[in-house]
Amino acid sequence: MDDLTRLLIERECLRLMTAYCTHLDRFDVDTFLDLFTPEATWRRIAPLPVINQPGRESIRSFFNRRPTHSESRHLVINPVIDVIDADHAKGVSFGLVVRGPKGDGTLPVPMRGLELLVEYRDEFVRTPEGWRFAKREMLRLIDVEAKPADAKP
């Protein structure tokens, strides 16, 4: 594979990573779901219990359960994409999540702060419609709502 082809594949996969954040934050569920193949899987593998959402409709039901009482912005940082072949790639990136209260349309809103650092592990596939997520796994690494490991219940 030549360097230009590899670069174009990497760019398309990076576009998916950033579009995921944009459409998630805008609650644009149909455009968000179009980033996945129909049989794709979205999984949260940490913290336990594992949440496994196989297929677009399962991902939709999970998406629709997200709270709507706050504004959030997911920021993609340090993306690394490995092209496997002309139709497959893998990637890893980190996401920072900043939240604030839901506003009344007047900007800016007060910032609650940086609330999450997550790691995304991705599998990408080329489809007739373009590149899509075949699998996206998320690990919450740092979370303001997490309890210290030595905390007593």
N, C-alpha and C positions, 0 to 999 in steps of 0.2 A: 504494500500500500504506500502510495506517495505521501509526502508531507502535507500537501494541500488537502488531500482527501481526509487525512487524519485530523487536521486542524478544523475542517468543516464539521466533522462528526463531533469533535470536542465542543465546538461552538453551539451546535444544536442541543447537546446534552446540558450544557451550561444554561442555555435558554430555558430548558425544562425546569432546572433547579430554581431559577429566579422567578419564572412564571408561577410555579407552585406557591411561593411565598406571596406574590402579588394577589393571586386569585383567592388564596386562603384568607388573607386579611380583608379583602373586599367582600367576602361572603358570596362570591360568584361561583356557585356550586357547579353549574353545567360546564363552564369553561375550565374550572379546576378538574372535573372528572375527565374531560377530554385529554388531559395530559397523561392519562393512564390507558393501557390496553384494556379491552373489555374484561379480560381474565386476570388483570394485575392484582397484586397483593400489597396492601399497606399494613405494616406491623409495627407496634411499639414493643420493643423487646426489653426495655428497662425503663422504669422500675417494674417489678412483678406486680400483678400478674401480666403475662404477655397478652396484648390485644392484637388479634389477627382479623383483618378485614379482607377476605378474598372476593374479588370482583367489584366492578364499578358500583353496583347497587348497594353492596355492603359498605363500601367506602362512603357512598352518599348518606346512608343512615348514620354512620359515625360522624360525618361532617355536619349533618343537620342537628346533632346533639351538642355542638359546641356552644358555649355561653355567648350571648350577644350583648352583655352588659358592659363590655369594655372595648376600647380600641386597642388593636395590637399591630405591630409591624415585625415581621420575620425578616431577618437580614442574613443572607448567605455569605459565609466567609470561608476562605481557604479551600475552594473546590479543587479536587484532583480527579481527572477523568482518564481512565485507561481504555483505549480502543482495543477491542478483542479482534474484531474483523469488520467487514463492511456493514454488517447488520446487528452487531452486539457491542456493548460497552458497559463498563462498570464505573462507579464513582463513589467518592466520599466527600462530604462537606460538613461544615458546622453551621448551626443556626443560632443566632442571638435573637431573643424575643423581648421586645420592649412593649410595655402596656401602660395604659392610662384609662381613666373612666370614659364611658360613652359620652360624647359631647352632644350639644344641641345644634350642631352645624357651625358653631363659631369656633374658629381655631386660633390659637392652639388650646389643647386641653392639658390639665396638669398631668405630669408624668408620675406613674406609680414607680417606674424604674425598670431596670434590666432584670427580668424574672427567670429566664431560662437560658441554658446553653445546652444544645442538643447536637448529637452526631447523626447524620443521615448516611445510610449505606444504600446505594442505588444499583439497580440493573436496568439498562436501557436496551430497547430493541427498535429497529427500523420497521415501520409498518407502511402499508400503502398510503396512509395519511401523514406520514413523517415519523420522526422519532418520538417514542413514548416511554413512560415508566412501565417496566414489566414487574418491578418489585421496588418498594421503598421501605426501608426499616429505619426506625427512629429510636435512639437511646437518649433518655434525659440524663445528662451528666451532672448538671448543677441546676437546682430548682429552689427558689425561695420558699416553696411549700414543703420541701423535703425535711424529714426529721433526721437528726444526727443518728448514726448507726448505734451509738451507745445509749440512746434515749430510752427511758423506761416508759411503758404504756400507762 
